[in-house]
Every structure is written in C-alpha cells, then in structure tokens.
C-alpha cells in the first residue's frame, strides 16, 4: 500500500470542509494540490519539503516575490498599532498621494479589497456618472467574478457567435438573462468591427472596458491605433473609456497606460499595489470620482467596505510600490526580455511551432507558430489545453518550476539570471520530452 503524502492527507481533510477541497480553483491540481510551508524571494517550499521557483507570484500579485523584508518589517510595525479601525489612517492618504503622482490619469482614488471589487466599483461609477446601464468589454477578457464583468470570459466556438456580432455568453450557470443583455461584446484589436458594434449601442453605453494587455485574450497589447480609435469614439458619444489594470499595472512605472496614446477616464487596480495583501482600487477623473463623494447632496453611489484601505494593506502596498521605482521597473522588464529571448532560442533549437507574447514583466507561451492577435486566434482546443497541462505538470514536477496555468510567467524583482536560466533549461527539457505530442497538434 502506497503511503499517503502530507498534502494528500491534508487534502482529504479539506474535502470535508471546503467546497472541492479548495477556496480558489486556480490552485487545484490533480489529484490534489500541494500545500505551501514557507516562501522567500522567488522560491516556495511545500509541506513535503520540495522547493520550487515561483514564476506565478500568486497570479501576478507579488512584484517583489515572497516575504520581501521591507514589507515584512513595515507590516510588523503596523500590526502593533492595529489592523483595522472605524477611523481613517494616515498611510491611506500617503499611499493615495504616491499613486496619483505616479499616473497622469489619476486625479482621485478609492481603495477596496480586491481586483474584482475594483472593477465592480468602476462599472458602477460609470453607470452612476452617465446614467446609462450597458457596458462593453472584449471577448475573452477576464475582469474578475462580477456577473457583468465575466460575460464571454470563456466563450468558445459553440456559443461565441459571428465575429461581426459576438454573443454575450454568461459564465456561471444561473446568471440572470438580463445580465447578458447589458453587456456588449467586441473583438479586441479589431478596429472596424469594434466601432461598428459600439455604434449600435452608442446611446446606451456607460463605458467601454479596456484591458491594455488582456491575459485571457492572449496577453497581446492593445495596438495604439485600436486604443486611440475607441477613445475617440467614446469622446464623441459621451461614453467613458475605463482601463482594467489589475494585472497590467506592473508593465511600466505608470502602468500599461503609460505606453498608450490616451488617458482613461477611470482605472481599476489590484494585485501588486497590495504588497502581498488583498487590495483593489479605482482611480481617475475627479468629476467622475465625485459619484462616491459623501459631501454631495445627491450622492449617486454610496460606497463603503469594512476592510477598505485597512492600514496593513496600505502599509504593505505603499512599501511595495516605493520599491517598484523606475529603476526597478526598467531592470525587471529587461530581465523579462532576456527570458523571452532565451525561450525563443529554445523554441528554434527544438524546432517547434511555438510563439511568445507579453509586455513588461509578463509573458505567455502559445502552442502555435504565429503569435495570436485576437481571442479567437488564441483560443485553445481541448487537445491543446491538454498538452499545455502536460507541459505545466512537467515543469512543476520534474523541473520544480511553478508557472501560471495559462502557460504564462509573471516575474518578480528578486529574480536573477540564475532563475531565468533554470526556466529556459526547464522549458527545453519539457519541449523536447513532449515534442511528438506538440507536433501532432500541428497536423490537426
């Protein structure tokens, strides 16, 4: 009889108290997940004693890796002062000042507790400001677990409809039909089709949501022309252009929008601005953000949250962003560029139809020769998803490297050339081992 591992024993207990044995499906692995014991820098050690290099960084949330000493020290000091009050805190103001100085489009900001909550607040603020109910979002884009934000997140050939008029496909079973009616879907980076779709709903739209480098769409940056054309359309039709930078804020010192030709009206934030703690924020034009203002006689959007702007998160986040200064951004993006170059050399050496997309300190690997430009091009068949699963498992089990489950990497500032070499060597081994299987995909 095979002896059960510590992780399996713990998972059997978890199954009896947690739905599916986990609280988030992204960490589940077959036949059971591993459990972390300690983590420092860019390494995680599980309860079996296995150490792995972490290229996932808690789904892009940890810009300085694990247990970053300046954050740990600052949080311990704040812990002694208290973790949450029914009072405001100085650190909330200091952190807000820092972020507003950092990004040109930020005039006012409000902190919340997650990226999902930030997108919710952004959508509700857009509706409150414009008095309109409909929103437009890109097919395949991920904006959290809000009913309206998740429409067409996993659209597939069986239900996504005609590319000239993409269907609004609910994600969760039981989503009210009315939700889909208020979400207009457009094809990312397709200017002509997108403008045609938006024009049909010009008088009904509160906002057009743009993820500057949408992960689920393929981790392909929005083209300057696409962003500019959509922005110009929103100006003509009194519609807000809002950016979801929950993931992409790591792309540059001022977020991915620093690379864009326009300033969004609102931006949602999360992940790295929490310094390893739950966080979200919505920032933007002062006149739009006034919908939250309790001074207003006609308060359009009453808003609160028990742990919003709690001093622990604010302390950790402020410290994380202070250390993610211009030099840190530049160095990390340069290291990421080196990683991509080495991976492309591996791809050429192994001779496989594989491409890499990304921006800043993140990239995604695709099992196709030409980088996808749209969600439909990036869409993975069941066969392709299965092979990616095998590659991820090979990297995790044999190479001791943790990647994001889309076959992506989100780097941290504590990484060095040593970890990049381990990654490219590991991918070379994985591609070589699975080359016959990957080649079969090309023939289908």
Residue pairs with C-beta under 8 A, 6 or more apart in sequence:
4 12
5 48
6 35
6 47
6 48
7 32
7 33
7 34
7 35
7 46
7 47
7 48
8 31
8 32
10 35
10 47
11 21
11 32
11 33
14 21
14 22
15 21
20 28
21 28
21 32
21 33
22 28
22 33
26 59
26 405
27 33
29 396
34 46
34 47
34 48
34 50
35 46
35 47
36 44
36 45
36 46
36 47
37 45
37 46
37 47
37 49
38 44
38 45
39 45
39 54
39 66
39 67
40 65
40 66
40 67
41 65
41 66
41 67
41 414
42 53
42 54
42 55
42 57
42 65
42 66
42 412
42 414
42 415
42 419
43 51
43 52
43 53
43 54
43 66
44 51
44 52
44 54
44 66
44 402
45 51
45 52
46 52
50 400
51 400
52 396
52 400
52 401
52 402
53 400
53 401
53 402
53 419
53 422
53 423
54 62
54 65
54 66
54 402
54 412
55 401
55 402
55 403
55 404
55 409
55 410
55 411
55 419
55 423
56 402
56 403
56 404
56 409
56 410
57 63
57 65
57 410
57 411
57 412
58 276
59 271
59 404
59 410
60 247
60 250
60 271
60 272
60 362
60 404
60 410
61 270
61 271
61 272
61 274
61 276
62 272
62 276
62 412
63 250
63 272
63 320
63 324
63 332
63 361
63 412
63 413
64 71
64 275
64 320
64 323
64 324
64 412
64 413
64 414
65 412
65 413
65 414
65 415
66 276
68 275
68 276
68 320
68 323
68 414
70 319
70 323
71 275
71 276
71 316
71 319
71 320
74 315
74 316
74 319
75 275
75 312
75 315
75 316
77 315
78 91
78 311
78 312
78 315
79 312
81 311
82 311
83 310
83 311
83 312
84 306
84 307
84 310
84 311
84 312
85 311
88 309
89 309
89 310
89 311
89 314
91 311
91 314
91 315
91 318
92 111
92 309
92 311
92 314
94 314
94 318
95 111
95 314
95 317
95 318
95 321
96 109
96 111
98 318
98 321
98 322
99 106
99 109
99 269
99 273
99 281
99 283
99 321
100 106
100 107
100 108
100 109
100 283
102 253
102 254
102 321
103 254
103 255
103 257
103 258
103 267
103 283
104 254
104 263
105 257
105 263
105 264
105 265
105 267
105 283
105 284
105 285
106 267
106 283
106 284
107 283
107 284
107 285
107 286
107 289
108 283
108 284
108 285
108 286
108 289
108 290
109 281
109 282
109 283
109 289
110 121
110 281
110 282
110 283
110 289
110 292
110 303
110 308
111 279
111 280
111 281
111 308
111 309
111 313
111 314
112 118
112 121
112 279
112 280
112 281
112 282
112 305
112 308
113 278
113 279
113 280
113 305
113 307
113 308
113 313
114 144
114 270
114 278
114 279
114 280
115 144
115 246
115 247
115 268
115 269
115 270
115 271
115 280
116 143
116 144
116 145
116 146
116 149
116 280
117 144
117 280
117 305
118 144
118 246
118 268
118 269
118 270
118 280
118 281
118 282
119 143
119 144
119 146
119 149
119 209
119 244
119 246
119 268
120 144
120 146
120 149
121 268
121 280
121 282
121 303
122 207
122 209
122 242
122 244
122 266
122 267
122 268
122 282
123 135
123 146
123 148
123 149
123 206
123 207
123 209
123 242
124 301
125 266
125 282
125 288
125 289
125 291
125 292
125 301
126 135
126 206
126 207
126 240
126 242
126 265
126 266
126 288
127 133
127 135
127 206
127 207
128 291
128 300
128 301
129 206
129 240
129 287
129 288
129 291
129 300
130 205
130 206
130 207
130 238
130 239
130 240
132 203
132 204
132 205
132 206
132 239
133 182
133 204
133 206
134 182
134 183
134 184
134 201
134 204
134 205
134 206
135 148
135 182
135 183
135 184
135 205
135 206
135 207
135 208
135 209
136 183
136 184
136 185
136 186
136 197
136 198
136 201
136 205
136 207
136 208
136 209
137 143
137 149
137 151
137 152
137 183
137 184
137 185
137 186
137 208
137 209
138 185
138 186
138 187
138 188
138 209
138 210
138 211
138 214
138 217
138 375
139 152
139 155
139 160
139 166
139 185
139 186
139 187
139 188
139 217
139 375
139 376
140 152
140 153
140 154
140 155
140 188
140 214
140 216
140 217
140 375
140 376
140 378
140 379
141 152
141 153
141 188
141 209
141 211
141 214
141 216
141 217
141 244
141 375
142 150
142 153
142 211
142 214
142 215
142 216
143 149
143 150
143 153
143 209
143 211
143 244
143 246
143 268
144 150
144 246
147 170
147 172
147 175
147 176
147 179
148 179
148 182
148 183
149 209
150 170
150 171
150 172
151 168
151 169
151 170
151 171
151 179
151 180
151 183
151 185
152 160
152 166
152 167
152 168
152 169
152 183
152 185
153 171
153 216
154 169
154 171
155 166
155 167
155 169
155 185
155 375
156 379
157 379
159 167
159 169
160 166
160 167
160 169
160 376
161 167
163 187
163 190
163 193
163 376
164 193
164 196
164 197
165 197
166 185
166 186
166 187
166 197
167 185
168 180
168 181
168 183
168 184
168 185
169 180
170 179
170 180
184 197
184 198
184 201
184 205
185 197
186 193
186 194
186 197
186 198
186 208
187 193
187 194
187 374
187 375
187 376
188 194
188 214
188 217
188 220
188 222
188 226
188 374
188 375
189 220
189 222
189 223
189 226
189 373
189 374
190 226
190 374
191 225
191 226
191 229
191 230
194 226
194 229
194 230
195 229
195 230
195 233
198 205
198 208
198 230
198 233
198 237
198 239
199 233
202 237
202 239
203 237
205 237
205 239
206 239
206 240
207 239
207 240
207 241
207 242
207 265
207 266
208 230
208 234
208 239
208 240
208 241
208 242
209 242
209 243
209 244
210 222
210 227
210 230
210 241
210 242
210 243
210 244
210 264
211 217
211 222
211 243
211 244
211 245
211 247
211 248
212 221
212 222
212 227
212 243
212 245
212 248
212 251
212 255
212 256
212 257
212 259
212 260
212 359
213 219
213 220
213 221
213 222
213 247
213 248
213 251
213 256
213 358
213 359
213 360
213 362
214 220
214 222
214 375
215 247
215 362
215 364
215 406
215 408
216 375
216 406
217 374
217 375
217 378
218 357
218 364
218 366
218 371
218 372
218 373
218 374
218 375
218 377
218 378
219 357
219 358
219 359
219 362
219 363
219 364
219 406
219 408
220 357
220 371
220 372
220 373
220 374
220 378
221 256
221 259
221 359
222 260
224 260
224 261
227 260
227 261
227 262
228 261
228 262
230 241
231 241
231 261
231 262
233 239
234 240
234 241
240 265
240 266
240 288
241 262
241 264
241 265
242 264
242 265
242 266
242 267
242 268
242 284
243 255
243 256
243 257
243 264
243 266
243 267
243 268
244 267
244 268
245 255
245 256
245 257
245 267
245 268
245 269
246 268
246 269
246 270
246 271
246 280
247 270
247 271
247 362
248 255
248 256
248 359
248 360
249 255
249 256
249 269
249 271
249 272
249 273
250 271
250 272
250 324
250 360
250 361
250 362
250 410
251 258
251 259
251 333
251 359
251 360
251 361
251 362
252 258
252 259
252 329
252 333
252 360
253 324
253 325
253 326
253 329
255 267
256 359
256 360
257 263
257 264
257 267
259 359
264 284
265 284
265 285
265 288
266 282
266 283
266 284
266 285
266 288
266 289
267 282
267 283
267 284
268 280
268 281
268 282
269 279
269 280
269 281
269 282
269 283
270 279
270 280
270 281
271 279
272 320
272 321
272 324
273 279
273 281
273 317
273 320
273 321
274 313
274 316
274 317
274 320
275 313
275 315
275 316
275 317
275 318
275 319
275 320
275 321
276 316
276 320
277 312
277 313
277 316
277 317
278 307
278 313
279 313
279 317
282 289
283 289
290 296
291 299
291 300
291 301
292 301
292 303
293 299
307 313
323 413
324 413
328 413
329 360
331 413
332 360
332 361
332 411
332 412
332 413
332 415
333 360
333 361
335 361
335 411
335 415
335 416
335 417
335 420
336 358
336 360
336 361
336 362
336 363
336 411
338 417
338 420
339 363
339 409
339 411
339 420
339 423
339 424
340 356
340 358
340 363
342 420
342 421
342 423
342 424
343 356
343 363
343 365
343 423
343 424
343 427
344 356
345 424
346 424
346 427
346 428
346 431
347 354
347 355
347 356
347 431
349 428
350 428
350 431
350 432
350 435
352 431
352 435
352 438
352 439
353 367
353 368
353 369
353 438
353 442
354 365
354 366
354 367
354 368
354 369
354 431
354 438
355 365
355 366
355 368
355 369
355 370
355 371
355 372
356 363
356 364
356 365
356 366
356 371
357 363
357 364
357 366
357 371
357 372
358 364
358 408
361 410
361 411
361 412
362 408
362 409
362 410
362 411
363 408
363 409
364 406
364 407
364 408
364 409
365 407
365 408
365 427
366 372
366 378
366 407
367 380
367 384
367 387
367 388
367 438
367 441
372 378
380 388
381 444
383 441
383 444
384 441
387 434
387 437
387 438
387 441
388 406
388 407
390 434
390 437
391 407
391 430
391 431
391 434
392 403
392 405
392 407
394 429
394 430
394 433
394 434
395 401
395 402
395 403
395 426
395 427
395 430
396 402
396 403
398 426
398 429
398 430
399 422
399 425
399 426
399 429
399 430
401 422
401 423
401 426
403 409
404 410
409 423
431 438
